[in-house]
Amino acid sequence: MLCDLQGEANMSPIVGMLFSAVKENSQRLQLITKGMSQEEVDYRGLNGSFNSTAQLIRHILYVDLNWVYRMKGEPLPQSLQEQYGPMIDASNRLPMVKGKALNTLISEYEDVLNMLKDTCTQLQDADLDRVVTFGHENEKQATIRWGLWHMADHNRYHQAHINLLRKWYAENSISK
């Protein structure tokens, strides 16, 4: 298997490379979650005080969805906010997700990646300099270039949490 960050044929070079990093991390997310039972997808770690894999995947999806719409220069439609949001709940934590099948979560995330792919095919490398706002109150600014990098980095960051949950789940299952 050859690892590369070659973009799609219909994307400009730098946009394609950044999209490829997001795509590679989404494929890795699927690989590290493959074969998880529903109990493991909903597992919230030691003492049930951590975010579950389901919560983390939904969070990655929602962050990426917001970035897709920023890149398009459009507000996130209310229907998508209601379907996948909010970003955080009233306690400033990731919203609870329980009983949602892994294949559904992954399929929903793939839909967002397809939206990103479509958006990236319409971007030119010069568009990467465009500044957008983000954050819970749109208090931060970043370029589209940084946003694409952040999508890949953020996904990988939460994959570490999922790997730790998997380790704890396996250890907890053995000790039963």
N, C-alpha and C positions, 0 to 999 in steps of 0.2 A: 504494500500500500504506500502510495506517495502522498506525503503531506505537503501542502502548498497553500498559498493564499491567493491563488489565481481567481480573479473575479469572473462573473458571468460574461459571456461574449458580447452582450448588448449593454454593458455598463462601462462608463469611463474608468480608466485604470485605477485611480486612487479610491474612488467610490466602490469599485468592484473588490479591491483588496480589503477594505473595511467591512463590506457586506460579507465577504468570505469568512472573516474572523467571527462575525456574529453567527453565520450559518454553521461553521465548524463547532462552535460552542453549543449550539442547539443540538447538533448530532451527538456531541459528548454527553449532554444532559440526558438524551434518550438512552444512551448506552449505560450510564451509571444508574438509571432508574429501572432498567429492563428487569422484568420478573418480580417486581415488588408486589406483595399481596396488598389488599385493601387495608388490612390492619397496619402494615408497615407504612403505607402512604399516609395514613392518618396519625401515625406514631409521633408523639410530641416530646420525645426524649425523656431523660431521667426526671422523675417527679412531674411529668407532663407540663413542664414550664417553658418549653422551647417551641419554635415554629415547626410545624410538620412539613414534610415534603410537599404535600398538597398546597399548603399555604405559600411555600417558597416558589413553587412553579407558578401559581396564580399571580404572585407578586412580580416575578420576572416577566410574565406575560403582560401585566398591566403597565409596568414601567416601559416595556418595549412598545406597547400600543400607544402610549402617550408620546413617545419619541417619534413614531411613525407620523402621527398627526402634526407634531411640531415641524417635522421636515416638510410636510405638505403645506404648511402655513395655514392650517385649518384647526378649529377647536375640536376636541374630542366629542363626538356625538353623544348626546344624553343617553341614548339607548345602549351604547357601549359602556358608558360610565356605570349605568345600572346593572348591566350584565356582568361586568368584570371588576368593578370597583367596590368600595373606595380604596384609596391607596393605604390609608390607615383607619382604624376604628376610633371610637370615642375615647379609648384608653391609650391612644397613640401606639397601638400594636398592629401587626398585620391582621386583617380580618380572618375570622375562623373559616376554614374550609374543611368539611368532614363528609365522608361518604361519597366523594366524587371520584369516579374511577380514573386510574392513571391514564388509560388510553384516551379518555375524554379530555383530561388536562393537557396531554401532549398534542392531541388533535387541535384543541383550541389554540395552543401555542403555535402550531404549524400554520394555522390560519393567519396569525399575526405576522409570522415570518414571510408568508406569501404576500401580505400587504406591504411589508418592508421591501421585498424583492421588487414589486411593481413600482414602489416609490423610488427605489435606487436606480431603476432603469431610466427614470425621468430626470435624474440629477446629473449634472456635469461636475467635474472636479472643482470648478470655480464656485459652485454652489456650496461647497464645504466651508467656505469662509462666512456664510450667512450666520448671523447671531440670532439665537432664539432664547426665550426665557424658560426656566424650569424650576422645580422645587415645589414644596407643598403650597406655597403662596406665590409662585412664579417670581421669587426673590433673587434667583440666580440667573446668570447668563453663560451661554456656551455657544461654540460654533457647532454646526452640523457635523463637522469632522470629529469633534470631541464626543458628540452624542452617539455616533456610530461606534467609536472606540468604547465608550461607556457601556453600551449595550452588551458588547462582548465581555468586557471586564466584569460587569455586574453579574452576568450569568455565571461566569466562572467562580466568582466570589461565593455565590450561594450554592454552587455545586460542592464546595468544601463543607458547607453546613449539611447538605444532604448526605455526603459521604460519612460524616460524623454520626448522623442519625442512623445510618445503615449499620455502622459499627456498633453503636449502643444497642440497636434492636437485635442484632445477631447475638451479642453478649447476653442480653436480657433473655432471649429465647433459649439459649443454652443452659442458663442457670435455673430455668423453670423445671 
